[in-house]
């Protein structure tokens, strides 16, 4: 079982890291100094969806079981598998940006295969483990996140001009709306919680406390976005791998060296575990639909990670095309599965009611 404390650590300390690599530059591209507003809209919407999902945790039943209780056994399994396919699709952008970040910042002299292949070995091992093991890791990652995030903030705050965020509303309502639409694929955290249903330790007030923890992590994201734009201003849209860049202008770098690498490494470690979540969620949905035979979790984990390893290598130099494709014609999948499905799940019946 995943305890309430572990769940809150995930919402407040692990989920925010997924918004700190390429999202800041993307928001700055479309909304310029108004980049906080589309991010705030997305975070509030996701907090509402998280609230709805955690209300379902009171039933202590799996997501697939509730689908079967509402739509019947066959259709319920089909819908659960469709949701698993969405999670695999949602994992693509985080995987690619994690690969680009690690290769560019830490291993720029190594071939891409050598730099990122160990991640999929690590992922295949963890994705074959029970979800409860992720909860224990979140206990540790919360401390790692706080250390890395506070270190980056302390090193870069002196270089930021927060007045660059003014005047408010300069991009207009159209710019804020357009940037919100173009960044849906970074906000699907509520969908990650659906496969955890039935494995979350429910206690009173879990739903609103979980939503508040998610918003607490959202405050960290918003502050980081303000810091990022305050450092780079008009050139922010061209600055990729945000949290590895904002601290390098710290005056002490010339005498102390690149101490910011230690904090960047801490955040990238947390990001590695966050990237695993959609893969693990998809595998969990498949197991709920088809049962847990003796070797099935391992086979699914190895198969999914091997397929993504090949896919990531095939898309090695095509990330721009993938990003534009997902943020263009395929972006509607994210509000559908990450907002509409979690909220409408409140209408699902218990399995035993059928």
Secondary structure, DSSP 8 states (H G I E B T S, - for coil): -B-HHHHHHIIIIIGGGGGSSSHHHHHHHHHGGGHHHHHHHHHHHHHHHHHHHHHHGGG---HHHHHHHHH-HHHHHHHHHHHHHHHHHHHHHHHHHHHHHHHHHT-TTS-HHHHHHHHHHHHHHHHTS-HHHHHHHHHHHHHHHHHHHHHHHHHHGGG--GGGG-STTTTHHHHHHHHHHTTGGG--HHHHHHTTTTSB---TTHHHHHHHHHHHHHHHHHHHHHHHHHHHGGGGGG--SGGGTTTTT-TTHHHH--THHHHHHHHHHHHHHHHHHHHHHHHHHHHHHH---TTHHHHHHHHHHHHHHHHHHHTTT-HHHHHHHHHTTTTHHHHIIIIIHHHHGGG---TTT-
